[in-house]
């Protein structure tokens, strides 16, 4: 059989608190496949697992499930035993499963999550809000003055009127990765994935920009159901190709003509309906060599363009330029101190002694380790992707530190 790979990251409550020496058990049909432990940064080594050939995820078919599923159980001292069932493994793809454990005092008994199928495989409800399809001749009401990438969004895990459904506060970037990993297959061409990610980002930013649900009296940003919005899977598996693309373009979105608001970019798995991106159709276009913008214009029209949101909430460091060995600047000094600070939670990152603002070999080694820990291309250079991931982790560690000492 073909093989895919699985990395398990274990945290106590949040990403700023990795758990080392946690026991990770991988099983299938109640048979243990392998047992391993997490390192000092809370991660396992990549685990090779058998799966089905990727050809089944590269064509629209409903006879052979295009991935295998495995179950993960994690135990650690003073933390609640946590199980995630149904983790998807694709041929040649690295699946990233984050496990968030809680204190035994907070949650008695085992914490179990049963992950659903990918929306392309399962039979999810179609959108009932066809009246929301973009009308290019109509001005969409909006509340915000500009497009902003929020630090977090609030996801309502059910239909809007279900007041008993829980709300989850989710980092914006993690939300986009989760939805994309739930809505498309990670084996698809890069430009196809990019086009779908841009549609997902734009749909989300439209909900934020227009304050769609808040204007109707709800306290959340978006729902987790495909009946109204996009599929968000609590504790869902993230796939490395999708994760890398989201990190690169998380502040990009689609806009129609001279309109201010991000496009409410609807999509379906297979459709010829005007104004909707066909996910399987976008895969075929990617196979033919279409770029992401060409794919998007094929479905949404030639008047759309891709824009950047310049304001990103709660990120303490704004990106200015790519940093590399030999550079000397205040940005390098900020980078060095941020890496040393993050090292308090991730001791695998080597310390940079006496930061001076000069990008030396020690700084490069620390950057390479940071990129390895957070699944970023290991170049030793700090580009847009690495800078904002660093800023995100720095913010998370700062909040944890402040909560401890406040």
C-alpha positions as CSV (number, residue, x, y, z in Angstrom):
1,X,0.0,0.0,0.0
2,X,0.9,3.7,-0.3
3,X,2.2,5.6,2.7
4,X,1.3,8.9,4.3
5,X,2.8,10.5,7.4
6,X,1.5,11.7,10.7
7,X,3.0,14.2,13.2
8,X,1.2,14.6,16.5
9,X,1.7,17.9,18.5
10,X,0.6,17.8,22.1
11,X,-0.2,20.9,24.1
12,X,-1.5,21.6,27.5
13,X,-4.5,23.9,26.8
14,X,-2.8,26.0,24.0
15,X,0.1,26.2,21.6
16,X,2.3,28.1,24.0
17,X,2.5,25.1,26.3
18,X,3.9,22.0,24.5
19,X,3.9,18.7,26.5
20,X,7.1,16.7,26.3
21,X,7.3,12.9,27.0
22,X,3.6,12.5,26.3
23,X,2.7,8.9,25.3
24,X,1.1,8.8,21.8
25,X,-0.7,5.6,20.7
26,X,-1.7,5.2,17.1
27,X,-4.4,2.5,16.4
28,X,-6.8,1.2,13.8
29,X,-9.9,-0.9,14.4
30,X,-8.8,-1.0,18.1
31,X,-5.4,-2.6,17.1
32,X,-2.3,-0.7,18.2
33,X,-0.1,0.2,15.2
34,X,2.6,2.0,17.0
35,X,3.4,3.9,20.3
36,X,5.8,6.8,20.6
37,X,6.5,9.9,22.8
38,X,6.7,13.6,22.2
39,X,10.0,15.5,22.2
40,X,10.9,18.6,24.2
41,X,8.9,20.7,21.8
42,X,5.8,18.5,22.3
43,X,6.0,16.8,18.9
44,X,6.4,13.3,17.6
45,X,8.7,12.3,14.8
46,X,6.9,11.7,11.5
47,X,5.1,8.4,11.6
48,X,4.7,6.4,8.4
49,X,1.2,4.9,8.0
50,X,-0.4,2.8,5.3
51,X,-3.1,4.4,3.2
52,X,-4.7,4.2,-0.3
53,X,-3.2,5.4,-3.5
54,X,-3.5,9.1,-4.1
55,X,-5.2,8.5,-7.5
56,X,-8.5,8.1,-5.6
57,X,-8.3,11.6,-4.3
58,X,-7.4,13.0,-7.7
59,X,-10.6,12.1,-9.4
60,X,-14.2,12.6,-8.5
61,X,-15.4,9.2,-7.4
62,X,-17.4,7.8,-4.5
63,X,-16.5,4.2,-4.5
64,X,-13.1,4.1,-2.7
65,X,-12.5,6.4,0.2
66,X,-9.4,8.4,-0.8
67,X,-7.6,8.2,2.6
68,X,-7.2,5.9,5.5
69,X,-8.2,6.9,9.1
70,X,-6.4,6.2,12.3
71,X,-7.2,6.8,16.0
72,X,-4.8,8.7,18.4
73,X,-4.8,8.4,22.1
74,X,-2.5,10.6,24.2
75,X,-1.6,10.3,27.9
76,X,0.6,12.6,30.0
77,X,1.1,13.1,33.7
78,X,-1.6,15.3,35.4
79,X,-3.5,15.7,32.1
80,X,-6.7,14.1,30.9
81,X,-6.3,11.2,28.5
82,X,-7.3,12.5,25.1
83,X,-8.4,10.5,22.0
84,X,-9.0,11.7,18.5
85,X,-10.7,9.2,16.2
86,X,-10.7,9.3,12.4
87,X,-7.5,11.1,11.6
88,X,-7.1,11.2,7.8
89,X,-3.9,10.0,6.1
90,X,-3.3,10.7,2.4
91,X,-0.8,9.2,0.1
92,X,2.5,11.1,0.3
93,X,1.1,13.9,2.5
94,X,2.0,14.8,6.1
95,X,-1.0,15.1,8.4
96,X,-0.6,17.4,11.4
97,X,-2.7,16.5,14.4
98,X,-2.7,19.0,17.3
99,X,-3.9,17.5,20.6
100,X,-5.0,20.0,23.3
101,X,-5.0,18.3,26.7
102,X,-6.6,19.7,29.9
103,X,-5.8,19.3,33.5
104,X,-7.4,16.3,35.2
105,X,-8.9,18.7,37.8
106,X,-10.8,20.5,35.0
107,X,-12.1,17.6,33.0
108,X,-12.7,14.2,34.7
109,X,-12.7,11.2,32.4
110,X,-11.4,10.7,28.9
111,X,-11.7,13.5,26.3
112,X,-12.8,11.9,23.0
113,X,-13.2,13.6,19.6
114,X,-14.7,11.7,16.6
115,X,-13.6,13.5,13.4
116,X,-16.1,13.6,10.5
117,X,-15.2,12.8,6.9
118,X,-14.0,15.3,4.4
119,X,-16.9,17.2,2.8
120,X,-15.9,15.9,-0.6
121,X,-16.5,12.4,0.5
122,X,-19.5,12.8,2.9
123,X,-22.9,14.0,2.0
124,X,-23.1,17.5,3.6
125,X,-26.1,19.8,3.3
126,X,-25.9,22.3,0.5
127,X,-26.2,26.0,1.3
128,X,-29.7,27.3,2.0
129,X,-28.6,30.9,1.5
130,X,-28.5,31.1,-2.2
131,X,-30.0,34.6,-1.9
132,X,-26.5,35.6,-0.6
133,X,-24.8,34.8,-3.8
134,X,-22.9,38.0,-4.9
135,X,-24.9,40.4,-7.0
136,X,-22.3,42.6,-8.8
137,X,-24.9,45.4,-9.3
138,X,-25.8,45.6,-5.7
139,X,-23.9,47.5,-2.9
140,X,-23.3,45.2,0.1
141,X,-23.9,46.9,3.4
142,X,-20.9,46.8,5.7
143,X,-19.9,47.9,9.1
144,X,-16.1,47.9,9.3
145,X,-14.1,50.7,7.7
146,X,-11.4,48.5,6.2
147,X,-10.6,44.8,5.8
148,X,-8.8,43.6,8.9
149,X,-7.3,40.2,9.6
150,X,-8.4,39.4,13.2
151,X,-6.4,37.5,15.7
152,X,-9.3,35.2,16.5
153,X,-12.8,34.5,15.3
154,X,-15.7,33.0,17.1
155,X,-17.1,29.8,15.5
156,X,-20.6,28.7,16.4
157,X,-20.6,24.9,16.1
158,X,-24.1,24.4,14.7
159,X,-26.8,26.3,12.9
160,X,-27.3,29.9,13.9
161,X,-30.5,29.3,15.8
162,X,-29.2,26.4,17.9
163,X,-28.5,28.3,21.1
164,X,-27.2,25.1,22.8
165,X,-24.3,24.7,20.3
166,X,-20.9,25.7,21.7
167,X,-18.9,28.7,20.5
168,X,-15.1,28.3,20.0
169,X,-12.6,31.1,19.8
170,X,-10.2,30.1,17.0
171,X,-7.1,31.9,15.7
172,X,-7.9,33.2,12.2
173,X,-5.1,31.4,10.5
174,X,-5.9,28.1,12.2
175,X,-9.5,28.5,11.2
176,X,-8.6,28.9,7.5
177,X,-6.3,25.9,7.7
178,X,-9.0,23.8,9.3
179,X,-11.7,24.7,6.8
180,X,-9.4,24.1,3.8
181,X,-8.4,20.8,5.2
182,X,-12.0,19.9,5.7
183,X,-13.3,21.1,2.3
184,X,-10.6,20.0,-0.3
185,X,-8.0,17.3,-0.7
186,X,-4.3,18.1,0.0
187,X,-3.1,16.0,-2.9
188,X,-4.4,18.5,-5.4
189,X,-2.2,20.9,-7.5
190,X,-0.8,23.8,-5.6
191,X,-2.6,26.4,-7.6
192,X,-5.9,24.6,-7.1
193,X,-5.3,24.6,-3.3
194,X,-4.4,28.3,-3.4
195,X,-7.5,29.2,-5.4
196,X,-9.7,27.4,-2.9
197,X,-7.9,28.9,0.1
198,X,-8.4,32.4,-1.3
199,X,-12.2,31.6,-1.7
200,X,-12.3,30.4,1.9
201,X,-10.4,33.5,3.2
202,X,-12.6,35.8,1.2
203,X,-15.8,34.2,2.4
204,X,-14.6,34.5,6.0
205,X,-13.5,38.1,5.7
206,X,-16.8,39.0,4.1
207,X,-18.6,37.6,7.2
208,X,-16.2,39.7,9.4
209,X,-16.4,42.8,7.3
210,X,-20.2,42.9,7.1
211,X,-20.6,41.7,10.7
212,X,-23.2,39.3,9.2
213,X,-24.1,37.5,12.3
214,X,-23.5,40.2,14.8
215,X,-25.9,42.5,12.9
216,X,-28.6,39.8,13.4
217,X,-28.0,39.8,17.1
218,X,-25.7,36.8,17.4
219,X,-22.5,36.8,19.4
220,X,-20.4,34.8,17.0
221,X,-18.5,35.5,13.7
222,X,-19.4,32.4,11.6
223,X,-20.9,29.0,11.9
224,X,-19.3,25.6,11.4
225,X,-22.0,24.2,9.2
226,X,-22.0,24.0,5.4
227,X,-25.7,24.8,5.4
228,X,-24.8,28.4,6.1
229,X,-21.1,28.8,6.0
230,X,-18.0,26.6,5.7
231,X,-17.1,23.3,7.4
232,X,-15.0,23.8,10.5
233,X,-14.0,20.6,12.3
234,X,-13.3,20.9,16.0
235,X,-9.8,19.4,16.6
236,X,-9.6,18.7,12.9
237,X,-6.4,17.4,11.2
238,X,-4.4,19.9,9.2
239,X,-2.4,18.8,6.1
240,X,1.0,20.2,5.5
241,X,0.6,21.4,1.8
242,X,-2.5,23.4,2.8
243,X,-0.9,24.7,6.0
244,X,2.1,26.1,4.0
245,X,-0.1,27.9,1.5
246,X,-2.3,29.5,4.2
247,X,0.8,30.8,6.0
248,X,1.9,32.4,2.7
249,X,-1.4,34.1,1.8
250,X,-3.5,34.4,4.9
251,X,-4.0,38.1,4.4
252,X,-4.9,37.9,0.7
253,X,-8.5,38.0,-0.4
254,X,-10.7,38.3,-3.5
255,X,-12.6,41.5,-4.4
256,X,-14.9,42.4,-7.2
257,X,-14.1,45.5,-9.3
258,X,-14.1,48.6,-7.1
259,X,-16.1,47.1,-4.3
260,X,-14.7,47.5,-0.8
261,X,-15.9,44.2,0.7
262,X,-14.2,40.9,0.2
263,X,-16.1,38.6,-2.1
264,X,-18.6,36.3,-0.5
265,X,-17.0,33.5,-2.5
266,X,-19.4,30.6,-2.6
267,X,-18.2,27.2,-3.7
268,X,-19.5,23.6,-4.1
269,X,-17.8,20.3,-4.7
270,X,-19.3,19.8,-8.2
271,X,-21.4,22.5,-9.8
272,X,-22.0,24.5,-13.0
273,X,-24.0,27.1,-11.1
274,X,-22.9,30.6,-12.1
275,X,-21.0,32.5,-9.3
276,X,-19.9,29.3,-7.5
277,X,-16.5,27.8,-7.6
278,X,-16.5,24.1,-8.4
279,X,-14.0,22.4,-6.2
280,X,-13.6,19.4,-8.5
281,X,-13.7,21.7,-11.5
282,X,-10.9,23.8,-10.0
283,X,-8.9,20.6,-9.6
284,X,-9.2,19.9,-13.3
285,X,-8.2,23.5,-14.2
286,X,-5.1,23.1,-11.9
287,X,-4.2,19.9,-13.8
288,X,-4.3,21.9,-17.0
289,X,-1.8,24.5,-15.7
290,X,-4.2,27.3,-14.7
291,X,-2.9,29.7,-12.1
292,X,-5.0,30.4,-9.0
293,X,-6.2,33.8,-10.3
294,X,-7.1,32.2,-13.6
295,X,-9.1,29.5,-11.8
296,X,-10.9,32.1,-9.7
297,X,-11.7,34.3,-12.7
298,X,-13.1,31.3,-14.5
299,X,-15.8,31.0,-11.8
300,X,-16.2,34.5,-10.4
301,X,-15.6,36.6,-13.5
302,X,-12.7,38.6,-14.9
303,X,-13.5,41.6,-12.8
304,X,-12.1,40.0,-9.6
305,X,-8.6,40.7,-8.3
306,X,-6.6,39.6,-5.3
307,X,-5.8,42.2,-2.6
308,X,-3.9,42.3,0.7
309,X,-5.4,43.3,4.1
310,X,-2.7,45.6,5.5
311,X,-4.0,45.6,9.1
312,X,-3.4,42.4,11.1
313,X,-4.7,42.6,14.7
314,X,-2.6,41.7,17.7
315,X,0.6,41.0,15.9
316,X,3.3,42.9,17.6
317,X,5.8,42.9,14.7
318,X,5.0,44.0,11.2
319,X,6.9,42.4,8.3
320,X,9.2,44.8,6.4
321,X,11.6,42.7,4.4
322,X,13.1,39.2,4.2
323,X,15.9,38.7,6.7
324,X,18.9,36.5,6.1
325,X,22.4,35.7,7.3
326,X,24.7,38.8,7.0
327,X,21.9,41.3,7.6
328,X,22.2,43.8,10.4
329,X,19.2,45.8,11.5
330,X,16.7,46.5,14.2
331,X,14.4,43.9,12.6
332,X,17.1,41.3,13.2
333,X,17.5,42.4,16.8
334,X,13.7,42.0,17.3
335,X,13.9,38.6,15.6
336,X,16.7,37.4,17.9
337,X,14.9,38.5,21.1
338,X,11.6,37.0,20.0
339,X,13.3,33.6,19.3
340,X,14.9,33.6,22.7
341,X,11.6,34.5,24.3
342,X,9.7,31.7,22.5
343,X,12.5,29.3,23.5
344,X,11.0,29.5,27.0
345,X,8.2,27.3,25.7
346,X,10.1,25.5,23.0
347,X,13.6,24.7,24.4
348,X,14.6,22.8,21.3
349,X,15.2,26.2,19.7
350,X,18.9,27.0,20.4
351,X,19.6,30.2,22.3
352,X,21.1,33.2,20.6
353,X,23.7,34.6,23.0
354,X,24.0,38.4,23.3
355,X,21.6,39.5,20.5
356,X,23.2,42.4,18.6
357,X,21.0,42.8,15.5
358,X,23.6,41.0,13.3
359,X,22.1,37.9,11.6
360,X,24.9,35.4,12.4
361,X,25.2,31.6,12.2
362,X,23.6,31.2,15.7
363,X,20.6,33.2,14.5
364,X,20.3,31.1,11.4
365,X,20.4,27.8,13.4
366,X,17.6,29.2,15.7
367,X,15.5,30.2,12.6
368,X,16.0,26.8,11.0
369,X,14.8,25.0,14.2
370,X,11.8,27.3,14.5
371,X,10.9,26.6,10.9
372,X,11.2,22.9,11.6
373,X,9.1,23.0,14.7
374,X,6.3,24.9,13.0
375,X,6.4,23.1,9.6
376,X,7.7,26.1,7.5
377,X,10.1,25.6,4.6
378,X,13.6,25.3,6.3
379,X,15.5,28.0,4.5
380,X,17.2,29.8,7.4
381,X,15.7,33.0,5.9
382,X,12.9,34.9,7.6
383,X,10.3,35.7,4.9
384,X,6.7,36.8,5.3
385,X,5.5,33.3,6.3
386,X,8.2,32.8,9.0
387,X,7.9,36.3,10.3
388,X,4.1,36.2,11.0
389,X,4.3,32.6,12.4
390,X,7.0,33.9,14.8
391,X,4.8,36.9,15.7
392,X,1.8,34.5,16.3
393,X,3.8,32.2,18.6
394,X,5.4,35.1,20.4
395,X,1.9,36.5,21.1
396,X,0.7,33.1,22.4
397,X,3.7,32.6,24.7
398,X,3.4,36.2,26.0
399,X,-0.3,35.7,26.9
400,X,0.6,32.4,28.7
401,X,3.4,34.2,30.6
402,X,1.2,37.1,31.6
403,X,-1.5,34.8,32.8
404,X,1.0,33.0,35.1
405,X,2.4,36.1,36.7
406,X,-0.7,38.3,36.7
